[in-house]
Amino acid sequence: MPEIGIGIVGGGYMGKAHSVAMSAVGAVFDTALRPRLEVICASTSASAEVYRAAYGFQRAADDWRMLVEDPKVEAIVIASPQSTHRQIAEAAFALGKPVLCEKPLGASLDDSRAMVAAAEATGAINMVGFNYIRTPASQYARQLIVEGEIGQVTWFRGEHTEDFYADPEAPATWRTTGMANGTIGDLAPHMVNGALALIGPITQVMADVETVHRHRPGGEVTNDDHAQMMCRFESGVMGNLYFSRVATGRKMGYAYEVSGTKGAIRFDQEDQNALWLYRREGPEATRGFTKILTGPAHPDYEPFCQGPGHGTGYQDQIIIEAKDFLQAIHSGQNTWPTFRDGHEVNRVLAAALASSDGRQWTDISDF
């Protein structure tokens, strides 16, 4: 069975997740290409060596250029800070190497635009790491919507809410400086991507972005804590989105509701193995939301477990992502979400920031 040499830039939270995924994906999905962990890169040689030994890579590097240029590294995963994304991706594409880049795509709209151009100029396989939309439940929700099970969609509500900065006495860190690290840069991309996946392109937004706790022990906060956004989709559907890192009590509040003329869907990532479906049919007295537990009948579930209701977890989302990336490389055809899809998320969020500044509806086409 053919192998493919993998290089991962960044060994921290997401670097570990991608390393574990690449180690497991071949066995879980019986992929045509089997990953070989070649090189992992970190900011120092000492930390890179720790990651190499822990995750099972052949070699360690403290310079991403060494990883990209290594002939045994045939595909690259970028799991380093947003400010590094563009330079690494452009260097990889110049060598014709496929790239899976963590969201958000780059540190700015200019970065993501340049990264799309580099990817499309070379024709190299490219993918953005939006993992939450890949749960079997959310994949099934997309399927239900496309197949018209809830009729014509009339409304969408989405949120990505967490509480890791709900305490105003939590100290200032790198997370509290720079817009790329704020809620708009960190949490919002996931739900905007989810909205685009479920409902389609967004054409207009009206947003309000706010820093709730402007001063924290150790320094001033220079980015946003939460944001709300009304939007209009290209289909005419009305939408409302909310993002927050100060939503007390919420741990993984990636949640959405979709209303249609024949039914409705509800989902909450804190209960990621369940989807709630309402069908407007039968006697009124017996109508209600039905809780559907994910199982082998749903997308990408059975490779993990043959038992309905047993469930999948966060790491499994990354394994599904790795499977999609390997399939794209093997087929030579890009798989959603590509860099262009990641750039579309950035366009929506750039429009949201401009809308908040100007206190007005803003067209996505302006960005």
ROKOLPA-37442 format. One record per atom (N, C-alpha, C): residue in one letter; y, x, z. Coordinates in pm, whole numbers, plus 50000, padded with zeros to 5 digits. Layout:
REM residues N
aYXZ
...
//
This chain:
REM residues 367
m498805008550000
m500005000050000
m501245008950000
p502215006349909
p503395015149900
p504245014750025
e504795026450059
e505695027550173
e507125029550125
i508065027150215
i509475029650187
i510105035950309
g510795047250289
g511415054450398
g512695047650445
i512775044750574
i513915037650632
i514775047050715
g516085046150695
g517045053250780
g517935043050848
i518145044350977
i519005035051051
i520155042651115
v521365038351085
v522555044451143
v522945036351267
g522815042551384
g523095035651509
g521805032451582
g521725036651708
g520495034551782
g520635025451902
g521815019451919
g522055010952036
g521424997252024
y522154987052067
y521624973352074
y520974968951943
m521734969051834
m521194964551706
m520334975251639
g520634987951664
g519784998451611
g518364997251661
k518234994251790
k516894992151848
k516234979951786
a516984968951773
a516414956651717
a515884958951576
h516654966151494
h516204968851356
h515044978651354
s515024988251445
s513904997651451
s512614990451486
v512664981851586
v511494974051625
v511054964951510
a512024958851442
a511704949851331
a510994957251219
m511504969051185
m510884976651076
m509494981651114
s509274983651243
s507944987751289
s506944976251281
a507434963951300
a506534952451311
a506394944251183
v507384944751094
v507444935250983
v506234935850891
g505694947650867
g504554948850778
g503334941450830
a503084942750959
a501944936051020
a502174920951029
v503404916751061
v503684902451078
v503604895050945
f504274900350843
f504384893350716
f503514899150604
d502754909550631
d501924915950529
d502764919150405
t503884925850427
t504824928650319
t504244938250217
a504684936650093
a504214945449986
a504664959750007
l505884961250065
l506384974450102
l506224976250253
r505734987650295
r505574990350438
r506585000850482
p507464997250576
p508495006650621
p507895018950690
r508515030350663
r508185042950728
r509475047650796
l509475048750927
l510685052351000
l510975067150984
e511955070350901
e512235084250866
e513305090450956
v514525084950953
v515635091351023
v516445080751099
i516805084151222
i517765075951295
i518955084651332
c520145078751320
c521385086351342
c522165080451458
a522715089151542
a523605085151651
a524785094751655
s525725092151745
s526965099951748
s526775114051801
t525705116351878
t525405129951927
t523945133051901
s523635145951890
s522255149951865
s521345146251981
a521885146452104
a521085143152221
a520665128352220
s521625119352194
s521285105152192
s520395101852072
a520635108351959
a519795106051842
a518345109851870
e518145120851943
e516795125251976
e516125115452073
v516895110052164
v516345099852256
v515875087752177
y516695083052083
y516325071652001
y515115074951913
r515085086951857
r513965090751771
r512645089951847
a512635095651966
a511405095652045
a511035081552091
a512025073552125
a511755060052176
a511265050552067
y511815051651947
y511525041951842
y510495046651740
g510165059651741
g509105064451652
g509555069651517
f510805074351507
f511275080151381
f510755094451365
q510725098951241
q510305112651213
q511355122851253
r512625119351228
r513705128951254
r514925122051312
a515795129951372
a517055124951429
a518225132251363
a519375125451356
a520565131451296
a521795127051374
d522805135851378
d524065132251443
d525185130851340
d524825130651212
d525775128851104
d525155119051004
w525805107550982
w525225097450893
w525055102650750
r525855112650712
r525735118150576
r524375124650556
m523885131250660
m522565137450652
m521495126850628
l521645115450696
l520675104550681
l520745098750539
v521945095650493
v522105089450361
v521585098450251
e521845111350262
e521485120750156
e520035125550163
d519345122550270
d517955126850284
d517095120150177
p516385127850095
p515595121749987
p514445112950036
k514005114850159
k512925106550212
k513435093250266
v514755091950282
v515355079250322
v515645071350195
e514885060650175
e514985052850051
e515745039650069
a515935035350193
a516715023250222
a517405025250356
i518585019350370
i519435022450486
i519845009550557
v519775010150689
v520264999250773
v521485004450850
i522614997650837
i523835001650906
i523984993051030
a523824999351146
a523944992351275
a524934999551364
s525945005351301
s526995012851372
s528275004551373
p529335009051442
p530575001251451
p531154997651314
q531874986351310
q532414981151184
q533264991151109
s533964999651182
s534865009351118
s534105019551033
t532795020651053
t531995030350976
t531305024050856
h531255010850851
h530425004050750
h530755008050607
r532035007650573
r532425009750433
r532015023450382
q532325033750457
q532065047350411
q530565049750394
i529785044950488
i528325046850480
i527755039250361
a528165026750345
a527635018550235
a528005024350100
e529245028650085
e529665034249956
e528875046749922
a528625055150022
a527835067349998
a526405063949960
a525845054050026
a524455049949996
a524355044049856
f525295035349821
f525265029149689
f525455039449578
a526245049749605
a526455060349505
a525145067249470
l524185066849563
l522865072749540
l521835062149499
g522305049849482
g521415039049440
g520495033849548
k520845036049675
k519955032049783
k520305018049836
p519295009749862
p519544996449918
p520134997450058
v520974987550093
v521644987450223
v521564973650288
l521134973550413
l521254961750500
l522304965350603
c523434958050603
c524544961150692
c524734950050794
e524864953950920
e525134944151023
e526484937450998
k526584925051045
k527844917851035
k528794922951145
p530114920851130
p530764916551007
p530784927850906
l530954924550781
l530904934450674
l532204942550673
g532184954150741
g533364962450748
g534314957950857
a535394965450872
a536364962650978
a537564954650929
s537604951650799
s538744944350743
s538324937750614
l539184928950565
l538944922350437
l538944932550324
d539794942450330
d539814952950228
d538494960650228
d537954963250347
d536664970150356
d535564962050287
s535464949350320
s534364941450264
s534534939550113
r535764938250069
r535994937049925
r535524949749852
a535844961249909
a535434973949849
a533914975649854
m533294971049961
m531844972149975
m531114963349874
v531654951449849
v531074942749746
v531194949549609
a532354955149581
a532564961749452
a531604973349433
a531404981349538
a530494992749529
a529054988249507
a528654977749577
a527294972649563
a527044967349423
e527994959449373
e527794953049244
e527964962749127
a528744973249148
a528934983249042
a527644991049018
t526874993349125
t525645001249112
t524404992449094
g524524979749129
g523364970849119
g522344972849230
a522714980449333
a521774983049443
a521584970549528
i520404969149585
i520104957849673
i521014958549796
n521584947149833
n522494946749947
n522304933850025
m522394934750156
m522204923150243
m523034924850369
v523504913450425
v524264913550550
v523404907550660
g523504913150781
g522644909150892
g523114896950968
f522964885350910
f523194872850983
f521834867351026
n521464869751149
n520104866651193
n519914852451244
y520934846351307
y520714833551374
y520354822251278
i520904822451160
i520614812151061
i519184813151010
r518474823851048
r517104825850999
r516034820051092
t516404813951202
t515384807751286
t514634797251203
p513344795251230
p512614784751158
p513304771251166
a513914768051282
a514594755151297
a515794754051203
s516624764551196
s517804763851110
s517424764450962
q516384771950929
q515904771750791
q515434757750754
y514784750850848
y514324737250823
y515514727650811
a516554729850891
a517754721550881
a518364722750742
r518444734850690
r518974736850554
r518124729150453
q516814729750472
q515894722950382
q516104707750386
l516234702250506
l516454687850520
l517734683450451
i518794691350466
i520084687950405
i519994688250253
v519384698950200
v519254700450054
v518414689149995
e517374685350067
e516484674850017
e517034660850038
g518204659550098
g518844646750114
g518284637950224
e517594644150320
e516954636350426
e517954629150516
i519174634450527
i520184627550609
i521274621550520
g520974620450391
g521924614350298
g523074623650263
q524194617650226
q525394625450193
q526024630350322
v526234643250332
v526844648950452
v528294644650461
t528704640350581
t530074635450600
t530884643750700
w530174651450786
w530904658750892
w530044670150945
f530724680950986
f530034692551044
f530804697651164
r530084700451271
r530684707251387
r529834719251422
g530474730751437
g529744742851472
g530464750751580
e529704758151659
e530304766751760
e529454779251779
h530104789751822
h529404801351876
h530134805052004
t529534801352115
t530194802852245
t529324810852341
e529944820352410
e529284828352512
e530264830252628
d529784835952739
d530674837152856
d530754851252913
f530464861252829
f530434874952881
f531814880152922
y532894872952884
y534234876452931
y534924864652999
a534144855253050
a534744843853119
a535414847953250
d534914858353314
d535494863053440
d536754871153410
p537934866553454
p539174873753425
p539234887553490
e538354890153589
e538324903053654
e537354912853589
a536664908453485
a535814917753410
a536704928453348
p536334941153359
p537224951953315
p537394952553164
a538514958153123
a538774960552982
a537824971352931
t537314969552808
t536434979352744
t536814980152597
w535984986952518
w536214987552374
w536194973652312
r535494964252376
r535424950552324
r536764943352332
t537674947852415
t538944940852434
t540084947252354
t539754956552265
t540764962752179
t540344961752033
g541314958851947
g541054958251804
g540484944851762
m541074938751659
m540644925451617
m539194925151572
a538664935951520
a537274936051475
a536304933951591
n536754936751714
n535894935351831
n536144922451910
g537134914651866
g537434902151935
g536474891151895
t536744879051940
t535854867951911
t535814864751762
i536964865551695
i536994863151550
i536164873551475
g536174885951523
g535414896451456
g533964897051498
d533674892751621
d532334894551678
d531464882151669
l531914870851724
l531094858751731
l531314849351613
a532564847651573
a532874837851468
a532114840051337
p531884852651293
p531184854251165
p529834847151158
h529104846851269
h527794840451268
h527894825551235
m528804818551303
m528884804151279
m529564800751148
v530524808851104
v531104806450972
v530014808050867
n529204818550880
n528074820250789
n527134808250795
g526884803350917
g526024791650932
g526594779450863
a527904777350877
a528554765950812
a528454767050660
l528684778950608
l528594781050463
l527164778750414
a526184783050494
a524794781450455
a524364766850455
l524824759350553
l524384745550568
l525174735750482
i526484738050467
i527344728150402
i527924733050269
g528154746250257
g528714751550133
g530074757650153
p530744761550045
p532024768650054
p533094760850129
i533944768450201
i535094762750270
i536334765550186
t537184755550170
t538374757250086
t539664758450164
q539744751950284
q540964752150363
q540644752750512
v541544759150587
v541394759550732
v542724757350802
m542634751950921
m543774751151013
m543254756251146
a543744767951189
a543164774751304
a544174777451414
d543644779151535
d544434782951652
d543644793751724
v544174805751729
v543494817251788
v544264821651912
e543544824152023
e544244826652149
e543554837452233
t544364845252302
t543874854252405
t544144847652540
v543094844052611
v543234836852738
v543634846452849
h542934857752859
h543184867652965
h543804880152900
r545114881052904
r545814891652834
r545784905052907
h545504904453036
h545424916753114
h544124916753194
r543404927653188
r542164929253263
r542224942553338
p541434943953442
p541414956653514
p541144968153417
g542074977453412
g541884989153325
g542684988853197
g543344977553165
g544154977653044
g544474963952990
e545344963752885
e545724951452819
e544664947552716
v544544934652692
v543634929452591
v544414927652461
t543924933652354
t544664933252227
t543944924952120
n542914917552160
n542264908752063
n542034895052126
d541354886252055
d541274872152091
d540054868752177
d540224858752264
d539144853752348
d538444841552288
h539234832652226
h538604821052164
h539484815652051
a538864807251969
a539584801751854
a538954788551814
q539784779251768
q539294766751713
q539804765251570
m539024758051489
m539354757751347
m538904744551285
m539834737051230
m539484725851142
m539314731551003
c538434725550926
c538244730650790
c537854719350695
r538054721950568
r537584713250462
r536644721350373
f535484715650348
f534524722150259
f534804718050115
e534314725850023
e534504723049880
e533944709349843
s532894705149912
s532284692149887
s533124680449937
g534184683550013
g535024673150071
g534694670150215
v533614675950266
v533194673550404
v534224679150501
m534474671550609
m535364675850715
m534574683950818
g535194694650870
g534494703050967
g535364707551081
n534714711251191
n535394716551309
n534544727651366
l535154739351391
l534424750751444
l535154756251566
y534374761451661
y534944767351782
y534154779851817
f534884790251857
f534264802951892
f534864807852024
s534044813152114
s534584817552242
s533674827752310
r534314837452376
r533594846652463
r533934843852609
v534684832852632
v535084829152768
v534614814952803
a533544810452736
a533024796952757
a532054797252875
t532564795452994
t531784796553116
t530504788353109
g529384794953136
g528084788353136
g527314789453007
r527984793052898
r527304794452770
r526814808852752
k525544810352716
k524954823652698
k524734826852550
m524144817352477
m523944819152333
m524224805852266
g525504801852274
g525904788752226
g526164787952078
y525194792251999
y525264790251854
y524684776351827
a525564766651804
a525124752751797
a525874745451686
y525224735251630
y525884727551526
y525354713251522
e526174704451466
e525814690551439
e526204687451296
v525344680251226
v525614676151089
v525384661051080
s526404653751038
s526284639351021
s526184635950873
g525324626250842
g525164621750704
g525084606650698
t525034601250578
t525014586850560
t523664580750597
k522604588750604
k521264583650637
k520694589550766
g521424598950827
g520894605150948
g521794616250999
a521264624151092
a522044634951153
a521114645651208
i521664657551228
i520914669051279
i521704675351391
r521014679751496
r521634687551604
r520764699751631
f521434710951663
f520704723251696
f521504731251796
d520804737951888
d521434746751987
d520544759052003
q521104770751980
q520344783251984
q519744786052122
e520304780452227
e519724782452360
e518374775252373
d518084766752277
d516774760352266
d516324762052121
q516194774652078
q516104777751936
q514834772851867
n513854768451942
n512614763751881
n512554748651868
a513694742151880
a513754727651865
a514904723651773
l514644713551692
l515674707451608
l515654692451636
w516834686651652
w516944672351678
w517344665251550
l516534655451510
l516754648251384
l516854633251409
y517894626951357
y518074612451364
y517964606951222
r517134596851206
r517024589851078
r517504575451096
r518404571051010
r518924557351018
r517964548050945
e516864544951015
e515844536350957
e515054529451067
g514394518451034
g513624511051132
g514504502251219
p513904495051313
p514664486251402
p515674494051485
e516834488251506
e517884494751584
e517384498651723
a516534490351781
a516054492751917
a515204505251930
t514634509951819
t513754521751826
t514384534251766
r515624532951721
r516264544751662
r516724554551771
g516714567151737
g517194577451829
g516864591151775
f517484601451832
f517184615151791
f515764618851831
t515034624951739
t513684629851764
t513714644951780
k513104649951886
k513034664351906
k511834669851829
i512124678651733
i511084684751652
i510864699051702
l509674701851753
l509344715451795
l508864723351675
t509424735251655
t509034743251540
t507574747551551
g506944748951435
g505544752751429
g505204758251291
p503924759851261
p503494765751134
p503984758351010
a504364745651023
a504854738150908
a506284741650871
h506954749650954
h508354753050929
h508484767250873
p509594770150804
p509754783050737
p509634795050830
d508844804950788
d508724818050855
d508204817350998
y507514806651035
y506984805451171
y505544810451181
e504694806051090
e503254808551103
e502874823351111
p503594832551042
p503214846651056
p503294851751200
f504114845351282
f504224849651421
f503194842951512
c502894830251485
c502024822751577
c501484810351507
q500224807251530
q499624795351470
q499774782951558
g500364784451676
g500494773351768
g501834766451759
p501874753651722
p503144746251723
p503744746051863
g505064747351870
g505744746651998
g505684759252082
h504914769152038
h504824781652114
h506114789852100
g506764788851985
g508104794251969
g508214808451917
t509404811351864
t509794824851823
t511024828651905
g511394841551900
g512504846451980
g513534854151900
y514484860151971
y515574867451906
y515044878651817
q514134886851869
q513634898051790
q512944893351662
d512334881651669
d511654876351551
d512654873251439
q513864869351475
q514894866951373
q515174879851295
i515184891051366
i515454903951300
i514264908051213
i513064904651257
i511874907451176
i511904899251047
i512304886551056
i512444878350936
i513474884550842
e514564889350898
e515614896050821
e515054908350749
a514244916250821
a513634928250761
a512714924250646
k511954913450665
k511074908550559
k511864905050433
d512984898050452
d513814894150338
d514364906450266
f514784916450343
f515334928750285
f514264936050204
l513074937250259
l511984944050188
l511574936450063
q511544923250071
q511194915249953
q512224917049842
a513504917849881
a514554919949781
a514374933449712
i514074943749790
i513864957049733
i512654956949641
h511574950849686
h510334950549607
h510514943049476
s511244931849480
s511434923649360
s512554928649270
g513464936549329
g514624941049254
g515694930349242
q515534919349319
q516494908349315
q517084906149454
n518404905549462
n519054903349591
n518644890049653
t518564889949785
t518244877949861
t519434874549949
w519734861649963
w520824857150050
w520574861650193
p521624865750266
p523034866950228
p523364881050180
t523984881950066
t524384894750010
t525734899150066
f526184910950023
f527514915550064
f528594905650021
r528414899349905
r529424889549861
r529464877749958
d528314873750009
d528284863050109
d528974867450238
g528774880050276
g529454885450394
g530954886050374
h531374889350253
h532804889850221
h533414875850228
e532654865650187
e533154851950192
e533444847750336
v532574851950429
v532824849350570
v534124855950613
n534334868350571
n535564875450607
n536814868750549
r536684863250430
r537824856050370
r538214843950454
v537204836450498
v537474824650580
v538174828650710
l537714839450771
l538284843650898
l539674849850881
a539904856450769
a541254861450741
a542214849750723
a541764839350656
a542584827350639
a542854820650773
a541844820850862
a542014814950995
a543084822151075
l543084835351071
l544094843051142
l545494840251085
a545574839550953
a546864836650890
a547324822450925
s546394813150929
s546724799450964
s547264798451106
s546604805751198
s547064805651336
s548464811551349
d548704822351277
d550034828651280
d551104819351222
g550784812551112
g551764804151044
g551784789851090
r550814786151177
r550724772351228
r550664762251116
q549754764851018
q549684755950903
q548304756750836
w547974746450755
w546774747050674
w546884758650576
t545774765550556
t545764777450471
t544604776850374
d544844780150248
d543814779950145
d543014793150147
i541704792050139
i540844803950134
i541094811750005
s541484804649899
s541704811249771
s542834821349776
d543654821149880
d544744830749893
d544254844349943
f542974845549975
f542474857850037
f541324864149960
//
